[in-house]
């Protein structure tokens, strides 16, 4: 089958593979950093090539269209300023009430914007890589959001990039609460391999009063995700285990297939 | 061992792994991301040497696992196994036929992800699997089978462009030389 000397080379590769598979996670992460840095020059190339169509579209956009867009953004900005005043007043009131009741005050959210640079090449994971790393203060398990709601959490951190486990990945479980009115808490699990927009919400009580369209947010249990981050809406539900538990399907607010920019939440 | 061919193949594999991560057109429209490494392995095993097959399995596998959430090294053994199996029987394969290239490309694209999943499950990982995975597997097989003859053509063109041109047949034949001698 082979010449005698040829046995040596694939044998060596098998040894390398077995060694890599049995490495402790810290060493494997260091190798990931090194190999991941080979791809760094291509990050810039990919983002620049993605920017070219947008730049061309900007050049082709007529002036009156730009003016109209500026006008609409100014109006939106004014509305948001007024809402920010209201939010500040509410925050102060909330702080005073919490102080009166001797409750722990809520820490404000600190967000850092990041760009999605890569997706998982394997079909059996749901992860993306973002362009922030340990140099930017990131660490494992920080929540990742978009303006529409929760997207996932940081799973490992490199120097210049990090991996985000998206909702629906088997390693990203979230404790979620059904709202309107606030009530039952369940575990948001995995979805199907093809459809990333519908996820199962498991372990709800059998008598959970669910209705399609109810909002689902993070419950704050588990210590990873703070309370109240929007996740999605109840699409449908069914009772399982002879009525002992209810399983609902949640339509996610975030389009995970079209993630471009995300925010990392620092508690 | 032809160093130029090996280098071109490894650079192509590096770019292919990056493209699978950076470009998501297939994922958006078909729901699955095809993998080019098994198709490249078919070319390496049929046309190049065992060193290149091994280098592609190790470097390609590590690169793929680095960009994915796979356990590091999980893609090396399946790629190597497919490469060695084809390499061992390559004298019996009509490697220049596009049909043979298609069949081998499809088979490699079927075997490599299946074996990788078996390895991951054996290591205790919980990959995202379901009935939709069968569709993703089918897309990977079909795309792999369609792409493999194209890869053969591309690398043949690269070899012609960067390698020495084939020696032309010389018209002189010593057995047909007319000897002119005064003594005959």
Interface residues (C-beta under 8 A of the other chain):
Chain A: X1 X2 X6 X9 X10 X12 X13 X14 X16 X17 X18 X19 X20 X21 X23 X28 X31 X32 X35 X36 X38 X39 X42 X46 X117 X118 X119 X120 X121 X122 X123 X124 X125 X126 X127 X129 X155 X163 X165 X168 X169 X170 X171 X190 X192 X193 X194 X195 X257
Chain B: X14 X15 X17 X18 X20 X21 X22 X24 X27 X28 X31 X32 X33 X35 X50 X51 X53 X54 X57 X58 X61 X62 X63 X64 X66 X67 X68 X69 X70 X71 X72 X73 X74 X76 X77 X80 X84 X88 X113 X116 X117 X119 X120 X123 X126 X127 X128 X129 X130 X131 X132 X133 X135 X136 X140
